[in-house]
Amino acid sequence: MEDTNSWEEWDLSGQKLKSIPRNPLTHVRSVDLQRNRLKRVIGISRFSHLMELNLSRNKIMEFSQEMQNLHKLETLYMNQNNIRSIPEGIFPHLKNLKFLKLNSNRLAKLPSDINQCTSISHLDLSHNCLQDIQPLVGLPNLKELFVEKNQLTKLPSQLFQNDSCELTVCKAGGNPLRYPPEEVCAGGVMDIQSYFLQMEANPNTHSAWTVKTMFLGCSMAGKSTLCRSLREGKPVAVAMEDRTEGIEISQLYTQEVRFLFWDFAGQEEYYLTHHVFITPRALVILTIDLASYSTVDPHSFKDQLWFWINNIQLRVPNSVVLLVGTHCDQCIDQEEVMEKKKDMEEKVKAMLAHRRMVLKQQRNNLEENMDLSLFIDQADELDCLLEYNLKVLDLVTVDCTKSEDIEKLKSHILMCIQSEGVLLCSESILPKSYEEVEQAIHTLVALEEIPKHGIILLEELSDLILDHVELSRENLQSILRFLLRYMHRIGVIIWYEDIGVLSDRVFIQPSFLISMFKTIVRHDLIQQLEGVSRELLMQEGALVKQKFTWVDDLKCKGVLHNAAIRILVRREIEKLAVDDDDLVIEVVGTKREEGVILTLLQHFEVCLPTIDGNLLDPQAPEFIPGKQKWGSVKEAKRDPDGACLFPIYLKDDSIVCHKWGEDKQDDIRVHVYFLPEIPHGFFHRVIIKTCSLYPSHWVGREQCLLCCGNRLAVVRQKNKDGDPFIEIRCRRPEKNEEFRQLWDLILAVMSKLFVLSRQWPGLTQQVHTPCPERDCPHYFTWRDLQELNNIDFYNLVKEEKLVCQGGHTRRTALIFPKDK
């Protein structure tokens, strides 16, 4: 029997090594070399007894031939390097290798003999440049496969053959997959197997092109006119009172493509809900009013183009944007039109080039000025941002009063789709049975077997479809899950698979749901509330004087009472001539239970529900969200008959300023910087996420104050010298033993910030603690935020005191998390 005492671990992580040092202990079993500066792996074959090797987060460019001598190796980490290829002849020698991470490299192909590494059960190849994974066929013990974010258009069907498949996990999102489509892969291994079985039984070579087309731009830029004119094939005038509120959805069928038009309202009040419906792999038509555009006023470009392109780049950074200039007929002459076109195109190119330059410089700063081993994740994030390619196509000018201009634009859009098809089109190869199920859904709508409002339980929808197709219930469930994901992404239906309380129902008519949204999030909400009749109030059992209270609370506090929400939504449902009492209860809710609309508004962090703050135990020894002692008495509960806070309707920060008082020089501060900038509406969602942690809080438009026990933390959105950041600020504790609780509070807020920022793929962040010395411009930089939940920050910095670049010495606990 092997002597377990012979096991040796050698930890060389984060030591800035450029080569592997010699070690006389040749029987070492585990070597950790992550977060160094290795470019090549030379001398590793000396350690022939190695069972685990960690070479992640280095600069390795080639997979060393020496690896073939590590016959006992079971676990290998080589993720987050710069490996471009792997030589043949290595993997057949690694017969014991079970766990292999090669994610976040630059692999373009796999060695053909990788399938001879027969023990592999876990393989991570995500975030590479792979176009084909056929060499993986034949791995008999492969159980977990990760190939997200490569360049795969198909997966080998042999990997999923039922008689030999050991796979339990397969993640393939973020690829331009056609066979099987990405939505099939999202359902897991069983859905992928079902797809291939259906393809074998019902082959189909036909693939349909569907393009979701999103119309964005400022209010009155002509989006609705353009959208409706394209749909009708002729000029359509849109009156001022008929402008879009929220989002309007329509379809256009051409011989080549089915278009799904999403017309987004341009008023600022609606921006907060746009992120719910803006999706990747869509054509964005950004409309600009040429008549009002000014080449000399910098605000004109910023408001009409920069704002929109920037937010698209943050949210869906690989999009294609077509600029369309409207209202040409209101310009003086063609010379003015061409001058404005040239000005916009030049400024857009300069804007995109400047963003790229800033990211490159930030990447260089990390490498040149800091210990890169502590900032590998931040460097990788910047590399990822540099790889994104937002395409902004040249501006097309349109006179929407001319039929020939409408036809010319339609032809131009079709030409763009043909040239950018891989980015835009939801082109998938589907079995005939899948198409039959999709057609059955359309038939059910046409026959009005699905209610006019389109809300239907998933189980009920399955029953109706089974009456129209010849499929088993088991096969239908797999097909239906795919179709609902697919149709959700392209905008035909809405299915919130990831929201537990709503995953059992489908919104066949997205326009109905959007109508519900815009009753609450709209530019004239106060006027709408003031116009509520006494009859509607009586249906809710409310008095006219209560309406005055609701209006006042909305104006002064940004708070909308749930009873008012129910009345407004009920009135909208009645306008749509939907006579269904059960639907009203389901959508609107009751005094005891939230309806669909409130659930969605809260899920997407548009509003924050009221919480009974008296349910927490004031005697609890610590108040850390997520820990059991946080709710020692019982969990805080939402009050369905209470109210919701909508930060977008707040006017100022007066209540926060009053409660917090003046800033003090010895306050502990942390600054979270966002590059290239803080997205529009981001801070309102920060308010909702952080305030949901702490029942005691005060909220302003650009600040919120959190109370945890006897500790306060103010969270603010600020901008200094053009750099946008969010500040977390706390009073300095009087006692040493209180530092831990204060940093717990700061870290909890930072954790929420990090989670929220993941929803903007084009966004990256840095964290600084300013030097506490008065007027000192220097700061201390935090290491990778990605590890916020995975490491003990209280042992991150060993020193008791730190010195800034200006020479000022301070206790570590004033700069970074430290017990005392």
N, C-alpha and C positions, 0 to 999 in steps of 0.2 A: 504493500500500500504506500502511496506517495506521502511523504512527510509534509504536512501543511505548513510547518514552521519554515520551510524553504521559500515560501512565498515572500517576495520583496516588491515593494512599491517605490517608484522613483518619480517624485513630483518636481518637474522643472518648468511648470507653467508660469507664464508672465515674466520671464527673466531676460527678455530681449536677445535671446540666443540667435546667432546666425548659422551655427553648426551644432551637431549633436556632440556633446562632450564624451570623452572616453570614460568608461566605468568598469572597474575590475570585477564587479559582481555580475558575471555573465549569466547567472541563473535568475536574474531579475525577471519578474512575470508581468509587471504592469508599469508602463512608462507614460507619463503625462507631459506632453510638450506643447500643449495648446497655448495660444496667445504669445507666440514668439515671432521671430523674423526670419524663419527658415524659408529658403527658396528651393533648396534641394535636400533630399533625404539621403545623406551619405554616412555609411557606417552602421546602419540599423541592423544589418545582417549579423552583427556580433551577438545580438541578443536572441539567440535561437530558441530560448525558452519562453519568449513573450507570448502571453495569452490576450493581453489588452494593450492597445496602442492608441494614444490620442494625439493626432497631429492637426487638429482643427484650428482655424483662425490664425493661419500663417500666411506666407506668400508663395507656397509651393506651386511650381509651374509644371512639374512632370511627376508621373507616378513611377517611383524608383523600381528598377529591375530587381534590386536587393530584396524587395518584399517577398519574392518567391521563396526565399530561404526561411521565412517565418512559418514553419510547418505547423506549429502549435497555436497560431494566432486564432482567436475566437471572436474578438471584438476590435473593430477598426474605425476610428473617426478621422476622416479627411475632409470634412465639410468646411466651407468658407475659406477656400484657397483659390488658386488661379489655374487649376489643372485643366488642360485642353484635350488631352488624349491619354489613353491607357494602353501600353504595349501588349501585344499578344504574348501568351506563354507564361503569364504570372498567375492568373486565377486557378489554372489546373493544379498548381502546387499548394493552394490554400484550402486543403480538404476539410479543415476544422472551422473555417470562418463561418460564423452564424449571423453576425450583426455588422452591417456595413453602411456607413453614412458618407455619401459623396455629394450631398446637396450643396447648392450655392458655389458651384465651380463654373467652368466654361466648356464642359464636355459637349462635343458635337456628335460623337458616335461612341458606341460601346464595343469593346473587343468581342470578336465572334466566339471566343472560348469562355466567356464569363459563365455560361451555363454548365461548365464543368466544375464550378465551385459548388458542389452539390449540397453542402450543409447550410447554405444561406437561408435564413428564415425571415430576416428583416433587412430591407434594402431601401435606402432613401436616395433618390436621384433627382429630387425636385430642384427647381431654380437652376437649370442648366440650359443647353441649347440643343437638346436631343430632338431629332426628327423621326427616329425609329427605335423601338425597343424590342425588335424581333429576336435579338440574341438572348433575351431572357427566357425564351421558350425552352423548356426542358429542365428548369430548376425544380427538382422534385419536392423540396421542403419549404419553398417560398410561401410565407404566410402573410407578410405585411409589405406592401409595395407603395412607394410614394413617388410620383412622377409629376407633381404639380408644376405649373409655370415652366414648361418647356415649349417646343414648337411641334408637338405631336398633332397629326391630323387623324391618326387611327391607332387603335390598340390591336395587338395580335389576338385573334379569336382563340388560338390554341392555349393561351394563358388561362382561359376561363372554361375550358372543357370540363364538364361535370365529373367525368370518370377519373380524371387525374388532378383536378384543381385542389390545392391545399389552401389557396388564398382565402383569408378572412377579412382583410382590409386592402382596399385599393383606392388611393386618392389621386385624381388626375385633373383637378380643376385648373383653370388658367391656361388651357391649351386650346388651339383652334380646331378642336375635335369635330370630325364629321361622322366617324365610324368607330365606336358609337358616339352620339352627340354628348356634350358635356353634361347635359341634364340627366342622361341615363347614368353616367358615372357617379353623379352626385347621390344616387340612390344606393350605391354600394355594390358589392360583388354579385349579390343575387340578382339585382336588376340588370347588371351587365350580362350575366349568363342568360337571363330571360331574353334580352335583346338579340343576342347571337342565335339563340334557338329560334326566335321568331323570324330572323333574317333567313335562316336556313329553310324554315317551313314556308315563309311568305316573302321570297326575294323581291327586291325592288331596286332598280337602278336610277329611278327618277329622284331628283332632289329639287326642292322648291326654295326660292330665294324670298326671304321676308326681311324687310329693313324697318326697324323702328327709327322714326325721324322726329327729332325734338326741335321745336321752334322756340328759341330763346331770344331775349332782347328787352330793351327798356319799354316801359308803358307807352303806348301809342306809336310804336315803331313800325307797325303794319304787319305784325305776326299773323293775326287772325285773318286779315285781308289776303295775305299771301297764301296761308294754309287753305282757306276756303276756295280761293281762285284756282289753286293747283288741283284741288279735289274736283271742282266743277269743270275745269278745262277752259274757263273763261273768266273775265273780271267779275268779281263779286264785291260790292261795297258793304262795309261794316260800319254801322252807326256808332257814335260815341257811347250811347247807353247799352250797346250790344257787345262791348269789349269783353274779353275773357276775364272771368273771375275764377281763380284757382287753376284748373287744367281742363282743356277740352280735348276729346279723343275722336278721331275719325279714321277712315280707311280709304285708300286709293289703289285700285287694281290696274296694272298695266300688263302688257303681254309678257314682259320679262320679270317683273317684280311686284310683290304685294307690299305696299307702304302702309305703315301704321303711324299716323300723324298724332303727335302729342303737342298741343299748343299751350305753352306755359304762360301764365299771367305775368306782366312786367312790373306790377306794383310791389314795392319793397315788402309789404306785409305778407305776401305770399311766398317770399323766398325761403322762409323757414321750413315749409313743407315740400319744397322742390326736391330736396335730397332723397325723399322717400321714393320718388318715381324716376329720378335720373339714373340710368343704367349704362354699363359699358357696351361696346359693340353696337353703337347707334350713330346715325348721322345727325350732327347738330347743325341746324341752320340758324345762324346768328344774324338777326335783322338789324339794320342800322338806318335810321332816318337821315338820308343824305341832305334833305332840306335844312334840318336843324343842326347838322354836324358842322363844327368849326375847325379849320386847320390851324388856327392861331390860339385858340383857347385850350390849354392842356386838360381842363376838366371834361371837355367834350369827348376826347379819346378815352380818358379814364372811365367815364360813366358809361359810354356806349359800347366800348370794346374791351378795354383792359379788365374791367370788373368781371365780365362774363367769361372771357378766355381764361383768366386766372382761376376762377372757381371751377371751370370745366377741367383745367389742368390738375387741380388739386383732387377733384372727385373722381374723374375718369380720364387719367392722364394719357391713355393710348387712343383717344378719340380722333375722329375726323370732323373738322369744323369748316363749313362752307359759309363764307361771308356774303350776305345779300344786301345790297343797298336799295332802299325803297324811296318812294316819293321823288323819283327823278323828275316827274312832271312839274314839281314845285321849285326846282332849281332854275336859275336864270337861263343857263344854256348848257350845251354839252361840254364846253370847256370847264365849267364849274364842276360838273359831274366827274370828269376825268381827273381834275386836280385833287378832288377829295378822295377818289379811289386810290390814286398814287400815294397820297399822304397816309391813308389808313394802312395800306399794304406795307409801306416802309416802316411805319411805327410798330406794326405787329411783328415784323421780322426782327426789328431791333429789340423788342420786348422779349421774344423767345431766345434770342442770342444772349441777351443780358442775363436772363434766368440761368441759362446753361453756364455762362461764365462764373456767376456767383456760386453755383453748386460745385464747379471744378475748383474754385479758389477755396471754398470751405473744405473740400476733400484734401487739398494740398496742405491747408493749415493743420488739419488733424495729423497728417503724416509728418510734417516738418517740425511742429512746435510741441508735440505731446508724445507721451508713451503710447504708441498706437495699439499696443497689446490690451490696453484698458478701454479702447474706443473702436474695436473692430466692428461691432454691430452698427455703430453710427457711420463708420466708413462704408460698410456694406449697404446701408440705407441710401447713402449719397450715390454710390455706384448704381444702385437700382433706379434712382430718380434720373440719373444721366442716361440710362438705357431706354426710358420711356420716350415716346416720340409722338407728341401731339402734332397732328397735321392740320395746319390752317391753310385752306385753299384760297386762291386769289378771289377777290371780290367780284361778284356779278351784279350789275346794275339792272334794275327792273322798274318799269312803269306799269303798275298794277291796273291801270285803266286800259291797257292794250292787250288784246288776245294774243298777238304774236310774241309779246314779251313773256307771257305766261307759258306759252308753248316752248319758247326758247329755254326758259329756266327748267322746265320739266326734262327736256332733252339733255341739258347740262347735268342735272342731278343723276340721270341714268348713266351718263358717261362717267361721272365720278364714282358711281357704285361699281361699274365694271373695272375701273382701275384700282379701286381700294376695296374690292370685294372681300378679301380675306379678313379685313378688319371690321367690315360693316355687316356682312350678311349672315343671317342665321340659316346657313345652308347645311342641311343634314341629310344623310342617307338613312331612310326609315323603312322598316318592313311595311308591307301593305296593311297589316293589321293595325299599325299605329295610325295610319292615315284614316282608316275606317273608324277608329274611335274618335279622332278629331272631327271627322265629318258628322258623326253621331251627335256630338255636342252641339255643332251648328244647327243640325236638324231639330234637336230638342228646343233650341232657342226659337227657331222659325215657327215651330208648331205650338209655341207658348206653353210647352210642358214644364219649362223652367220659369219661375215667376218673373214678372217684368223687372223687378228690382235686381234680379240675378243672384241673390244670396241663397245658397243651397248647401245642405249638409253633404259631405263627401260620400257618405254611405248611400244617401238618397240618390245622388248623381250616378253612382255605380249601378244601382238598381235600374235606373232609367236607361242607361247605356246598354245594359245587358239585354234589353228588349229590342235593340237595334243591331247588335253584332253577335256573331257566333264565336264566343270566347268563354273560357272557364273564368270563374270569379278570381281565381289566383292569378291567371295571366293578365286579366284586366287590371288588377290592382297595380301590378308592375308597370304596365303600359300607361295607366292613368297618372301615376306619380310622375313619370317622365313628362307626359304631355302638359301637366299642370305647371311643372317647373319651366318647361320650354315656353309655354304660352304666357306665363307670368313674366319671364325675362323680356319677351318681345312686346309685351303690353296688351295682349288680347284679353287676358283675364288677370285676376289678382288672387294669389294663394299664399298666405303667410304660414309657410311650413314650419318656420322657426319660432312662431309665437304659440306656445302650448295651448292657450285657451281659445285660439282661433284656428288652429291647424285642422280642425275637423269640419271646416266649412270653406266654400269657394265663392268668390265674388266674380260671377260670370260677366257682369256688366261693370267694369271699372268706373265708368262715368257716374254711376249711382254713388259709389263710395266717395268719389271726388266731390260730388255735390254735397255730401255730408261734411267733408273736411272744410269746404269753403263757407259753410254756415258759421264756422267758429273762427277760422283764420282768414280774415278779410280786412280790407282797408277801411270799411265803414261799419265795423262791428258795433260801435257805440250807437250809431243811428239805427241800426237794426234792432238793438236791444230797446232803445227808446220807443220804437214803433210796435212793440209787442202789445197786442190788444188785451182787454180785460177778459175776454172769453178764453184766450189761451192761458192766461194766468189762472183762471178758475179751474181749467183742466189739470193743472199742477197743484191746485189747492193753495195758490199764492195770492197775496193782496197787491194792489197797485203800489202801496207804499214800499213793499219789498222790492218791486222793480226799481224804484228810485235808489234803494240801497245797492242793488246790483250794479246799476250804472255808475254810481259814485265809487264803489269798490274797484270797478274796472278802470275808471279814469285815474284814481289816486293810487291804487295798490297793484294794478295789473292782475287783479283776482276776478275770475269769472265763476259765479256760483253754479254748481252742478244742476240745480233746478232751472237756471237760465239756459244752460246748454241743452237740457232736455226739451225745453220749450222751443228753442230756435231750430233744433234738428227735427222735432215733430212738425213744425210749421213747414219746413222744407219738404218733408215726406208728403205732406198733404198737397203741396204745390205740384208734386210729381204725380198726383192722382193715384197714389198707391193706397188701396183700402185693405189694410192687413194689420189688425191690432197686435198680433204676435210679433210681426216685423218691427213695429214701433217700439215694443218693449225690448226686443233683441238689439236694435240699433241704439235706441235712446237710453235704455236702462231704467231702473226704478230707484226709489229712495233706498232700497236695500242692496241693490246690485248694479255694478257698472255695466253699461252697454258697450257695443262694439266700438263706437266712435271714441269714447273715453279711453278704452283699452289701447286703441291705436295711437291716439295723441300722446299717451303716456309712454308707450313702447318706443315711439320715435322721438321722445324727449322734446316734444313741443310744449308740454305743460307739466307741472308738478302737483300731484294731489295733496290735499291737506292731510296731515297726520296728527294723531293724538299724541302730543309730546309727553304726557304724564305717565305713559306706560313703561318708561325706562326706570331702572332701579338707581336712585341717586347714591346708594351706598356701594354700588359695584366698584371693585378695586381698579378696574381698567375699562376704558370705553374705546375698544378697537372694533370697527365694523368687521363682521365675519367671524368673530370669536364668540363663544357661547356666553361669556359674561357680559357681552354687549347688551343683551336683553334678559337680564337676570330675573325680572318679574314675569314678563310675557312680551311677545313681539309687538312692536308698534303696528297699528292697523290704519288703513285708509278709511276715510269716512265717505261712503258713496253719496251721502246727502250733504256733504260739505261743499268745498270749492276747489278750484284749480288755479295755480299761479301760472300766468303766461308772461315770461320775462320780456317778450317782444312788445308788450303793451305798457311797460314801465317807462316813465318819463325822465327820472333822475335817480341820484344815489343818496338823497337826503337822509333817509332813515338809517342807512348803513353808516354814513358819516357821523350821525348823531350818536349811534350806539358805540361805535369804535373810538371816536375822539380823534385827537391829533396823533400822527405818526411820531415815534420816538427814535432817537439815534441808536439806542441799543436793542431795537426790535430785531428779531431773527427773521431774515428774508431769504426766499428762494425764488429765482427767476427762471421760468421755463420759456425759452425762445422757440419760435416756430418759423421754419423756412419753407417757402419763400415769404409767407405771411400767415396770419391767423385767418382761416376761412370765414366768410360771412355767416353769421348765425352760430359759429362755433362756441362763443362764450356763453350764449344763452343756454346751450346744451350743457356746458360745463356747470353752470349754475344749477341746473336740474339734477345732474348726476351727483354733484357734491352735496347739495342740500338734501337729497334723498338718503344720505348717510346719517344726517344729524337732524332730528326733529326740531331742535331749537336753532332757528336761523333768521336772518334778515336779508332782504334782497333788494338790490337796486338795478339800474339798467346796465351798468358796467362794473358792479361790485356785488359781492355777497359776503356776509359775515356768518361764520359757523361757530356754534357753541357746543363744546364737548366737556361736560363736567364744569369745572371752573376755568377752562381754557377757551380762548377765542382765537380764531384765524380769519383774517380777511383775505379774500381772493379777488384780484382785480385784473382787468385787461388794460395794458398800458402800452405806450409807444415812446421810445427814447431814441433820438437821432435816426428815426426812420426804421428802427428795429422793433417789431411788435413782440410783446411777451406777456405772459400771465404771471403775476406776482402773488406768492403765498407769504403772508406776513403774520407773525405771532409776537406777543409780548415775551420778553426775556424772563424765564422763571426766576423766582427768588431763591429757591432751594435747589441744590444739585440733583436731588433724587427726582425732581420734576422734569428734567430734560427728556427722559425716555418717553413720557406721556406726550410732551410737546412734539417730539419728532414723529411719534406714532400718528399724530393728527396730520402733520405735513405729508408724511409718506402715504397716508390714506388718500389725500387729495391728489397727490402726484400719480398714484395708481389709476385713479379715475381719468385723469388727463391723458395718460398713456393709452388706456383702453379706447377712449373716444377718438384719439388721433389716428388709430388704425383704420377708421372708417374713411379717411382721406388718403388714398394710396400715394398721392403726389406730395405728401407732407412729411417733413422730418423735424426733429427737435433737438435742442441742447439745453442743459440745465447748468445754471451758474448760481453761486452764492456770492453776493457782493461783499467786498471787504467791509467790516463794520466801522473802520476808521472814517471819521467825518471827511467828506470831499475826496476820498481816495477813489480813483477810477478803476482800480484793479479788482479782480474777482477770482474765485476758485471754481474749477470746472469739475462737474460730476462725471463719473464713468458711465458706461452704457446703461441707459434706462431700461433696455429690454430685459435686464436681469432683476428688475425691481422686486419681483415676487419670488425670485429664486435664490437670493443670497441674503446673508445677514449683514445689513448695512451698518449695524452697530459695531461690527468688527472689521469694517472695510478700511478704516484709517487707524493705524496703530498709534501714531504720534499723539501726544497729549496737547501739543501746541503746533500751530501752522503759521507760516510766514508768507505774506502776499508778495507780489513782485515789487511793490513799493516799499517793502521792508517792515511792514507792520505785523506784529506778533499777536495772535489771538488763540484762546482755547479752542480746541477742535470742536467741542460741543456747540460752539456758536456758529460753526461753519457747516459741519456734516453731522449726521446722526451719531450720537455718542451718549452713553448712559449718564455721564456727568463730567 
